[in-house]
């Protein structure tokens, strides 16, 4: 705690962040009394015009920045940011670039002591794991970052998952980073998740590199095309076409046996097989992201009733 800090124990309240219990007090501090944490798990650009717009519209930050007394004696009287680095950074832009001096005073929640590295990481993960943007790329990004800060076992413990799941998240993030030349970089994590969900014997090198290259070159443009590889890469003729420079998914698909032999609606056995294979192409991570989506559940229930009715008719 800063030597200038005259607060007492009564000023602090408890805040539970997962297994970490913090004693914090609310305050307003100067922008330049806050210092970013160099080992904060969140990476990527901090400049966010939309966030600055919200700050302007609300005449300041609605959510306080969580801070602690700085662990480095060289920063006496300063606070290190535990959570809120982007908010701090964009207020700094408003002050320095836009000359909005009113945003120098920032609302904060100050811990009564400096945290340990593990406590700091646990608190940060507990805050971010429930945020809306976590499902986009943050979980993979955070797992990757945590592994560079602590070992895999600790990263798994912090995230509440297994070491195997951590390895999968790290691999997915590394794979998405290889798609930097994709015409749709925002979709890179979705593509990476689909590739990782393919059986390992299918996506082994050099096939994985071929998939990434076709994504970067704009030849693969949807998740469905990656799911189609489950069938293409099991067929040697189709796989050979896929591996050719510049070849498309449609060209590889054309090499699969039985294409268009039975148009949809003319052979119920084939149609049911197509339906089954289509459902199998959805990975468990994709289904998990649909948790609680009532329109999807309603459609599944309708399909279930239809299949049960068909079964009853055929049985009779």
N, C-alpha and C positions, 0 to 999 in steps of 0.2 A: 504494500500500500504506500502511496506517495506520502512523504513527510508533510506535505501541505494539506493532506486529507484530514479534516477534523470530525469525520463521521464517527458515530458510536455503533455498538452492536445492535442497538434498537433500530437503527436506520435500515438494517438489512432484512430481507425476506428470503425464503427458500424458493429455489426453482429447480424442479426435477427434470433432468435431461437423460432419459434412459437410466443407467445405473449411477450416473453422476448427480450429486446434489450440490448445487451452488448456492452460496449466500450472496445476494446481489442487492444493490440499491440503485435507484433511478437518479440521473443527474443530466446536466447539460455541459458539454465540454467543447473547447475549441478544436476545430478541424485538425490543426497542426499539433495537437497533443495526442493524436491517435497515430499508431504505426501499424502497417499491415504485417501479418504473420508470413514470413518467407516460406514456411513449410505448410501453408494451408492447403488442404487437399484439392480444392476447386482450382482448375486451370482454365485456360482460354482467355479471350479478350474481356476486359473489364468495362470498356466503353460501351454504354447502352443508352442510345438516344431515347428509347421508349421509357426507360427508368427515369431519365432526367425530365422528361415531359411530365411524368407522374409527380415527381418531386416539386416541379414548378406549380402544377395544378393544385397540389395539396399544401403549398407554402411550406414545404419541409418534409422530413421523413415521418411516415406513420409508424414504422417499426423501428424501435431503438436498436443501436449497434451494441452487440455484446462484447465487452472488453475486460481485460485483466491488468493489474499492475505489470509493467513491462519487466520480463525476466532479466534483461540485460542492464547492469548497473549504469551503463553509459547513457541510458534513456531515463534517468531519474525524473520522476514527476510525469512521465508519459505512460500511455496505456497501449497495450498490444491488442489488436482486433482478433477476437475468437470467431465471431460470425458477423458479417456485414461489410466485407471488403469491397464488394461492388457498389454498395450504397455510399460508402465513404469515397470511393474513387470518383463516382459521378457527381457527388457534391463538390469535390475538389475541382472537377472540370468546370462546374458552374461558377465557382469562385474565381478560378484563375483565367479561364478562357472567356467566360461571359460576364465577368466582373459582378457577380451576384453575391455581394458580401454578406447578405442576410443568411446565407447557408453555411457560414463558418461555425455557427453554434449548432452542435448536433446532439440529439437525444441519445443517451447511452444507458446501458445497464452495466454497472461496474461490479466485478467480483471482489470479494473481500480479501482475496489473496491470489498469488500467481499459481496457475494450475500446473500439474505435471504434463508431460507430452501426451501420455495416455489419456488423462482426463480431458485434455483439450480436444483430442481426436474423437473421443467418445461423445463429448458434448456436441461437436460439430456434426458428426454423423447422425446423432439423434435428431437434431434440428432439420437436417436436409433430407433425410430418408423419407419424410412425410410430405415433402414439398411437391408441387405439381410437376416441376421440370425434372424430377428425379427419374421418371420413366423414359425420358427422351434419350439421354446419353449419360446422365450424371452418375448412375450407379456404376457403369463400366469405367467411366473416367475416374471416379473416386477409388474404386478397387485398384486401378492401375497406379494411381498416385499413392495410395496407402502402402502398396507393396514396395514402392521406392523409399518410403519413410520408415516403415517397420517391416518385419518379416511376414511371410504369407499366413502363418498361423495367427499372428496378432491381427492382421487385416481381416481374416475370417471371423475372429472373435468380435472385433469392432462392428462388423457388418451383420453379425448374427447369422452367418451362413457357413458352409463347409469350405475347406481348403480347395476341394475340387471345383466348387462353384466360383470361388475367387479366381482360380486359374482360368475358368471359362470366361469370366467377365474381362479379365486382363487380355486374353487372347482376342476377344471380340473387339475391345478398344483398339488394340494394335492393328487388327485387320481393318477396322474402319478408317484408321489413319492412313492406310495405304491407298485409300480411294480419294485422295485429295484432288485428283484431276477429273473426278466425276462431274458431268453436267449438272447433277443435283447433289451437291455435297451434304445437304441436310438429310438426305436419305441414306447416307453412308452407314449409319449405325443399324438401320433396319436391314440393309443388305448384309452387313456383317453378321447380324443375328441369324439370318436365314442360312448363310454359308456355314456358320458354326453348327447349326441344327442338322446339317447333312451328315450322313454316316461318315466316319473318319476315313474308311477305305475309299470313299468316293471323292472326298475333298483333299486327299493327300497331294503333295506337290508332284508334278507341275500343274495339276488341275486347279488347285486353289489360285495360283498365280494367273492362270488363263481366265478364270472367272473375274478376278480383280481387274485384269487388263480390259476385258470386254465391258465391264462397268465403267471404267475410266474413259473408254473410247465411245461410250454412249450406245453400245450394241445391246447390252442388258439394261433395261430401264424400269423393271418392276420386280417386286418380290416374287410374284407368281412365276416369272421366268426362271428364277433361281430354284424354286420348288420343283419345276419341271425337270431340273437336272437329275432328280432322283431316278427318273426313268431313262433319260438320255445317257447318263454315265454308266448305267448297267449294261448298255448295249454297245458292243465294240464298234459297230459300223457308225452308230450315231455319235459315239464318243470321238471317233476319229475325225468326223466332220466338225464337231464342236471345237476340237483343238486346232483346226486350221485357222491361220491368220485371217481375221476379218469375217469369219463365218458367223451366221446368226443362229438363234435358238430355233427358229422356224425351219431352217435348213437341216439342223440336226434332228429335229422332230420328224421330219419327212423320212428319215432313215429307219424309224421304228416300225416293226412289223404290225400289220393289221390296221394301219391308219385308214380311217373312213370306210372300212369294210361294212360296218353297220352304222348307218346314220342314226343320230339321236332319235329315240322314239320307235325304232323298228325292232329292237331286240332287248327285252327287259333285263335279261341276265347281263348283257354287256353294259347296259345303262347303269345297273346297280353296281357293277364292278367299277365303272368310271366314277360313280358317286362315292364309293368306298375309298378309292385311290385319292380322290380329291380331298376328302376329309382327312386322310392320313398325311396329306402334304402340309397340313397346318401344324406347326411346331408347338410344343407345350409352352414355351415362353410367350408365343403369340396369343395362345388361349388364355394364359394368365393375365394378360393385359386387358382382356375383355371381361374380367371379373366384375360382376354386379351390373353389367349392361343388359337391361331388361328387354330391349328389342331383339338382341341376339338370343337370349334365353327363350323368348316367346317363339321365335322362328324354329329353334331346336325342338321345342315341345310340339309344334305343329308338324314338323317332319317326323317326329317320333310317333305321333298319333297316326299319320298317314301310313308309315311303314307297318305299324301294328295292324291297321285295317287291311292292308295288302296281304299280310301274313295270315290273318284270319280267313280271308277269301280263298287263298291258295290251299290252306290246310283242309278246307271242307271238301 
